[in-house]
Amino acid sequence: MSEIKKLATREGYGAGLIELGKKRNDLVVLDADLAAATKTGAFKKEFPENFVDCGIAEQNMMSIAAGLASTGKLVFASSFAMFAAGRAFEQVRNSIGYPHLPVKIGATHAGISVGEDGATHQCNEDIALMRTIPGMTIINPADANEAKAAVLAAAEIDGPVYLRFGRLAVPVFNPDDYKIEVGKGVKLVDGTDVAIIATGLLVNEALIAAEQLKNEGISAMVINIHTIKPLDREIVIEAAKKTGVVVVAEEHSVIGGLGSAVCETLAETVPTPVIRIGVEDTFGMSGPAAVLLEKYGLCASNIVAKAKDAVKLKK
């Protein structure tokens, strides 16, 4: 049996920028003194004239990005999610979101899997923040190939995009030539007993969980939601109607993320029991990523347990 290839989604971000740079001479990539970590360093090496290190000044970087975009440049502004969404929120909202400029925010090191960097850097609130900005598209890739495809797709979107990437290496299950359709969820596994709607690194965990549930006689549907905003309401509603119960899994706070978006959609259309898996109303802590994911229930075993709980709600 061949070994499963693992790469962090931030690796796909760097690869996508290089591919895009070969096609677009109007591309400018900004970074806030984190090029090695965000993987924009490879782009800098290949296209030095199209790269600007803005230093440890994320708010200023977003303002620079807005200025460049207003002159017709395609701009990708890169930093850790905590700084891109948190520290620079005002600039993202007022200078990028309000004028609806084509700035693409490459936010790496999102979620609890940042691990040893601890609670201050484990951004579990960024999706909630970005969802509130009118016109902001949010893409949260599940593997490195989907991340690369997301970069290329984001370049074609008229308006701001928040791209969410992780630090942790995760299994690559999409093909090298994978393409995404922004705003469309992907049904990876069909099922009738429960729908597992997942995003980011929990998509692979959902696939593992579905296989385990199958062995126990439970038919689980698995849906990958790479685009959290705009949400594919049709696939969510279809899944709820077919299975009757939904489990949402995400590496984000249970407040304001994909779980909230799914609940809002179903409450307005086909009221359905929903169990949310995510970081509860708490901060993270320092520790190895794998240990933290297990501790906070962001793993296949907890998805299996919650899916069983969901099925019981139908009886």
C-alpha positions in Angstrom: 0.0 0.0 0.0 1.5 3.4 -1.1 2.1 6.0 1.6 -0.4 8.8 1.6 1.1 12.1 0.5 0.8 14.9 3.0 1.2 18.7 2.4 0.1 21.8 4.2 -2.5 23.8 2.3 -0.1 26.8 2.5 2.2 24.8 0.2 -0.6 24.9 -2.4 -0.9 28.6 -1.9 2.8 29.1 -2.8 2.5 26.8 -5.8 -0.6 28.6 -7.0 1.0 32.0 -6.8 3.9 30.8 -9.0 1.6 29.3 -11.6 -0.5 32.5 -11.6 2.7 34.6 -11.9 3.6 32.9 -15.1 0.2 33.9 -16.5 -0.4 37.4 -15.1 2.2 40.2 -15.3 -0.2 42.4 -13.3 0.1 40.2 -10.2 1.7 41.7 -7.1 2.2 39.6 -4.0 2.6 41.3 -0.6 3.8 39.7 2.6 4.2 40.9 6.2 7.7 39.5 6.9 6.5 35.9 6.9 7.4 34.8 3.4 9.1 31.5 4.5 6.0 30.6 6.6 3.3 31.7 4.2 5.2 30.1 1.3 5.2 33.3 -0.7 9.0 33.1 -0.6 9.1 30.8 -3.6 7.1 33.4 -5.6 9.6 36.1 -4.4 12.5 34.1 -5.7 10.9 33.6 -9.2 9.3 37.0 -9.5 11.3 39.5 -7.3 9.9 42.6 -9.1 6.3 41.5 -8.3 6.9 40.9 -4.6 6.9 43.5 -1.8 7.7 42.7 1.9 5.7 45.2 3.9 7.4 44.2 7.2 5.6 43.5 10.4 2.8 46.0 9.6 -0.3 44.1 8.5 -2.7 47.0 8.7 -0.4 49.0 6.4 0.0 46.1 4.1 -3.8 45.9 3.6 -3.9 49.6 2.8 -1.0 49.2 0.3 -2.9 46.2 -1.2 -6.0 48.4 -1.6 -4.0 51.2 -3.3 -2.4 48.8 -5.7 -5.7 47.2 -6.6 -7.3 50.6 -7.2 -4.7 51.1 -10.0 -5.6 47.8 -11.7 -3.2 45.4 -10.1 -4.2 41.9 -9.0 -3.0 41.8 -5.4 -2.5 38.9 -3.0 -1.7 40.0 0.5 -0.3 37.4 2.8 0.1 36.9 6.5 -1.1 34.6 9.4 -4.9 34.5 9.7 -4.7 36.0 13.2 -3.1 39.1 11.7 -4.8 39.2 8.3 -8.3 38.9 9.7 -7.8 40.1 13.3 -5.2 42.8 13.4 -6.1 44.3 10.0 -9.9 43.9 10.2 -10.6 47.6 9.9 -8.4 48.0 6.8 -9.8 44.9 5.2 -13.4 46.1 5.8 -13.0 49.8 5.0 -10.2 49.9 2.4 -10.8 46.6 0.6 -14.3 45.4 1.3 -16.2 48.7 1.1 -14.9 49.7 -2.3 -15.1 46.0 -3.4 -11.5 45.9 -4.6 -9.9 42.7 -6.1 -7.5 42.1 -3.2 -7.0 38.4 -2.4 -6.0 37.7 1.2 -3.8 34.7 1.7 -4.4 33.9 5.4 -2.1 31.0 6.5 -1.7 29.3 9.9 -5.4 29.4 10.6 -7.1 27.3 13.3 -6.1 25.2 16.3 -3.6 23.2 14.2 -1.1 26.1 14.5 -0.2 24.0 17.6 2.7 25.2 19.7 2.3 28.8 18.7 -0.6 28.8 21.3 -3.9 30.6 21.8 -2.7 34.0 20.6 -1.9 32.7 17.1 -4.7 30.0 16.8 -7.2 32.0 14.9 -10.6 30.3 15.2 -12.6 33.4 14.6 -11.5 34.5 11.1 -14.3 33.0 9.1 -16.9 34.6 11.4 -15.2 38.0 10.9 -14.9 37.7 7.2 -18.5 36.5 6.7 -19.7 39.9 8.0 -18.0 41.9 5.3 -20.4 42.4 2.4 -19.1 41.0 -0.9 -16.3 39.0 0.6 -15.8 35.5 -0.8 -14.3 32.9 1.6 -12.5 29.8 0.4 -11.2 27.2 2.8 -9.4 24.4 0.9 -9.2 20.8 2.1 -5.8 19.9 0.7 -2.8 21.4 -1.1 -4.2 20.7 -4.6 -7.5 22.4 -3.7 -5.5 25.3 -2.3 -3.6 25.7 -5.5 -6.9 25.6 -7.5 -8.4 28.1 -5.1 -5.6 30.6 -5.8 -6.2 30.4 -9.5 -10.0 30.6 -9.1 -9.7 33.6 -6.7 -7.8 35.6 -9.4 -10.9 35.4 -11.6 -13.3 36.8 -8.9 -14.3 40.4 -9.2 -13.9 41.5 -5.6 -12.1 40.6 -2.4 -11.4 37.0 -1.5 -10.3 35.5 1.9 -8.3 32.4 1.3 -7.8 30.3 4.5 -4.8 28.0 4.7 -3.3 25.8 7.4 0.2 25.1 8.8 -0.2 21.4 9.4 0.6 18.9 6.6 -2.6 17.0 5.7 -3.4 14.2 3.2 -3.7 15.2 -0.4 -6.8 13.4 -1.9 -7.6 15.6 -4.8 -5.8 15.1 -8.2 -3.0 17.4 -9.3 -5.1 19.0 -12.0 -8.0 19.6 -9.6 -10.2 22.7 -10.3 -12.8 24.2 -8.1 -16.0 25.9 -8.9 -16.4 28.8 -6.5 -19.7 28.7 -4.6 -20.3 25.0 -5.4 -20.0 22.3 -2.7 -18.7 18.8 -3.7 -20.4 15.6 -2.7 -17.6 13.2 -2.0 -19.6 10.3 -0.7 -23.3 9.6 -1.1 -25.4 8.4 1.9 -28.9 8.3 3.3 -28.6 8.2 7.1 -26.7 11.4 8.0 -25.0 14.2 6.1 -21.5 15.3 7.2 -20.7 18.7 5.8 -17.1 19.6 6.3 -14.5 22.2 5.3 -10.7 22.5 5.5 -8.7 19.8 7.1 -11.8 18.2 8.6 -12.9 17.0 5.1 -10.4 14.2 5.2 -11.4 13.4 8.7 -15.0 13.2 7.5 -14.1 10.7 4.8 -12.4 8.5 7.4 -15.4 8.8 9.6 -17.8 7.9 6.8 -15.8 4.7 6.1 -16.0 3.8 9.8 -19.7 4.5 9.9 -20.2 2.3 6.9 -18.6 -0.6 8.7 -21.2 -0.1 11.4 -24.1 -0.1 9.0 -24.6 3.7 8.9 -24.7 5.4 5.5 -23.0 8.8 5.7 -23.0 11.4 3.0 -19.9 13.6 2.9 -19.9 17.1 1.4 -16.8 19.3 1.0 -17.7 22.9 1.4 -14.6 24.7 0.1 -16.5 28.0 -0.5 -18.0 29.1 2.8 -19.3 32.4 1.3 -21.2 32.3 -0.9 -22.5 29.1 0.5 -23.9 26.4 -1.8 -27.3 26.5 -0.3 -28.7 24.0 -2.8 -26.4 21.1 -1.8 -26.9 21.8 1.9 -30.7 21.7 1.5 -30.5 18.6 -0.7 -28.4 16.8 1.9 -30.8 17.8 4.7 -33.8 16.6 2.8 -32.2 13.3 1.8 -30.8 12.3 5.3 -32.9 14.2 7.8 -29.9 15.1 10.0 -26.7 17.0 9.5 -23.3 17.1 11.2 -21.0 20.1 10.4 -17.3 19.8 11.0 -14.8 22.7 10.9 -11.5 23.8 12.4 -13.0 27.0 13.6 -15.2 28.3 16.4 -18.7 26.9 16.4 -19.8 30.5 16.5 -20.1 32.2 13.2 -18.4 29.7 10.9 -19.6 27.1 8.5 -21.9 25.5 11.2 -23.6 28.9 11.6 -24.0 29.3 7.9 -25.5 25.9 7.5 -27.9 26.4 10.4 -29.0 29.7 9.1 -29.7 28.2 5.7 -31.7 25.2 7.0 -33.7 27.3 9.5 -34.9 29.4 6.6 -35.7 26.5 4.3 -36.0 23.0 5.7 -35.6 23.0 9.5 -33.3 20.1 10.3 -31.4 18.9 13.4 -27.8 20.0 13.1 -24.9 19.0 15.3 -21.8 21.3 15.0 -18.3 20.1 15.5 -15.7 22.9 16.0 -13.9 24.8 18.7 -16.4 25.5 21.5 -16.6 28.9 23.2 -13.0 28.7 24.4 -9.5 29.7 23.5 -6.9 27.1 22.4 -3.7 26.2 24.2 -0.1 25.4 23.2 0.7 21.8 22.2 1.3 19.5 19.2 -1.3 20.0 16.5 -2.4 16.4 16.4 -2.9 16.4 20.2 -4.9 19.6 20.1 -7.1 18.4 17.2 -8.0 15.3 19.3 -8.5 17.3 22.5 -10.9 19.7 20.8 -12.8 16.9 19.0 -11.7 17.9 15.5 -11.1 14.3 14.4 -12.7 11.4 12.7 -13.5 9.6 16.0 -15.6 12.5 17.2 -17.3 12.9 13.9 -18.3 9.2 14.1 -19.7 9.8 17.6 -21.6 12.9 16.7 -23.0 11.3 13.5 -24.3 8.4 15.6 -25.9 11.0 18.0 -27.4 12.7 14.9 -28.9 9.5 13.6 -30.6 8.8 17.0 -32.4 12.2 16.7 -34.5 10.7 13.9 -35.9 8.0 16.1 
